[in-house]
C-alpha cells in the first residue's frame, strides 16, 4: 500500500470491516496489539482508529475498547466542504444549512476543514483544504470554485484534478470549475443564472427604465457571465438599447469609475451581478448625491440577509439556498452510490423580490 503509514493502517482495518472479517459489534484489537501487528507507532495507530471512527465504521467505548459500529453498506459518510469564498459570498452558509437540514443528512457528516494558523493566500488555503480532504479520505467534496482572483481558473482546475485522481466524487456549488463554454464533468447545483439576469432586467424595463446598465466586478465566477447573458437577452426581447458601454466590470466602491459609467453611458437603471455588488454600488451612488430610485433604479441578485436592510431596500432575485443545499446532498449521494449518470446541471429557479430600490411597487 502507498501513502502515509496511518493511511495504510486505516485501509487495512477498513478493508477487514468491509470484507466481514470484523462484524458489527466485534471488538477491534487493542492499540497495543495493532502497534505490534502493523509495526507502527501508537500515534499512527491512534490516528487510523480515529479516522475509522470519523468514517462511522467504529465506536469507542470508554474503558472497554473500540467496536465495529456499522457494516460498510449502511455506514454514514463524511463529506468535505471546500468553499474558499465562504466569508465573502453570503449564499454559501444558508446552502450548507440546507444540506444539514435535509432528511438525507441524518446519518452523514459535513466536514468543515480547518487550516492551522489560517495563513497564506486564499488560493493556498483552498489547496491545503483539498489536500486535507484527500488525506482524510472523505466520501465526497462539495466544491464552490474560487472567484475574484486572477489565478482562479488555474487553482480550481488543480483542485478538481487532485480530487479526481483521489477518486473522490465532487459536486459543484453555484459555479463551474472551468469558464464557459467549457463545462467539465462534475455535477453542478445552483440557480439558472441566465434566467436570473433576464428576470431582473426585464423587471426594471417594465418598471419604466430605458437605459439599463449591468455592473459586475473583475475576475468574477462564470455565474456573472451567465447573468450578463440573460441581461442582454432581456434587452433584446424588449428592444431596449444594447450599447456595450452599458455593461461594465468595475469596482462599485470607486466613485470615479461609477461616475464615468454614469457620464459616458447615461443609464437610468442598473442590474448588479449580485447583492454584494449592489450594496457597495448603492453606497457610492448615494455618496455621489444620486437618489435611489428617483435618480437611479437599482436591482441585485441573491437576496442575502442584509438586502432588505440597506439604506434603500434592495429589489433582488432570491436564491432558494436551502433547496440548493438539499439538492446538492442528493446529487452527492447519487455519485457515492456509484450511479452511472451523465454529468448534470441541477438548476433551481429563484423568485423576484420587489423592494423600494427599483421604483416599482411590490
C-alpha positions, 0 to 999 in steps of 0.5 A, a space after each residue: 500500500 502507498 501513502 502515509 503509514 496511518 493511511 495504510 493502517 486505516 485501509 487495512 482495518 477498513 478493508 477487514 470491516 468491509 470484507 466481514 472479517 470484523 462484524 458489527 459489534 466485534 471488538 477491534 484489537 487493542 492499540 497495543 496489539 495493532 502497534 505490534 501487528 502493523 509495526 507502527 507507532 501508537 500515534 499512527 495507530 491512534 490516528 487510523 482508529 480515529 479516522 475509522 471512527 470519523 468514517 462511522 465504521 467504529 465506536 469507542 467505548 470508554 474503558 472497554 475498547 473500540 467496536 465495529 459500529 456499522 457494516 460498510 453498506 449502511 455506514 454514514 459518510 463524511 463529506 468535505 466542504 471546500 468553499 474558499 469564498 465562504 466569508 465573502 459570498 453570503 449564499 454559501 452558509 444558508 446552502 450548507 444549512 440546507 444540506 444539514 437540514 435535509 432528511 438525507 443528512 441524518 446519518 452523514 457528516 459535513 466536514 468543515 476543514 480547518 487550516 492551522 494558523 489560517 495563513 497564506 493566500 486564499 488560493 493556498 488555503 483552498 489547496 491545503 483544504 483539498 489536500 486535507 480532504 484527500 488525506 482524510 479520505 472523505 466520501 465526497 467534496 462539495 466544491 464552490 470554485 474560487 472567484 475574484 482572483 486572477 489565478 482562479 481558473 488555474 487553482 480550481 482546475 488543480 483542485 478538481 484534478 487532485 480530487 479526481 485522481 483521489 477518486 473522490 466524487 465532487 459536486 459543484 456549488 453555484 459555479 463551474 470549475 472551468 469558464 464557459 463554454 467549457 463545462 467539465 464533468 462534475 455535477 453542478 447545483 445552483 440557480 439558472 443564472 441566465 434566467 436570473 439576469 433576464 428576470 431582473 432586467 426585464 423587471 426594471 424595463 417594465 418598471 419604466 427604465 430605458 437605459 439599463 446598465 449591468 455592473 459586475 466586478 473583475 475576475 468574477 465566477 462564470 455565474 456573472 457571465 451567465 447573468 450578463 447573458 440573460 441581461 442582454 437577452 432581456 434587452 433584446 426581447 424588449 428592444 431596449 438599447 444594447 450599447 456595450 458601454 452599458 455593461 461594465 466590470 468595475 469596482 462599485 466602491 470607486 466613485 470615479 469609475 461609477 461616475 464615468 459609467 454614469 457620464 459616458 453611458 447615461 443609464 437610468 437603471 442598473 442590474 448588479 451581478 449580485 447583492 454584494 455588488 449592489 450594496 457597495 454600488 448603492 453606497 457610492 451612488 448615494 455618496 455621489 448625491 444620486 437618489 435611489 430610485 428617483 435618480 437611479 433604479 437599482 436591482 441585485 441578485 441573491 437576496 442575502 440577509 442584509 438586502 432588505 436592510 440597506 439604506 434603500 431596500 434592495 429589489 433582488 432575485 432570491 436564491 432558494 439556498 436551502 433547496 440548493 443545499 438539499 439538492 446538492 446532498 442528493 446529487 452527492 449521494 447519487 455519485 457515492 452510490 456509484 450511479 452511472 449518470 451523465 454529468 448534470 446541471 441541477 438548476 433551481 429557479 429563484 423568485 423576484 423580490 420587489 423592494 423600494 430600490 427599483 421604483 416599482 411597487 411590490 
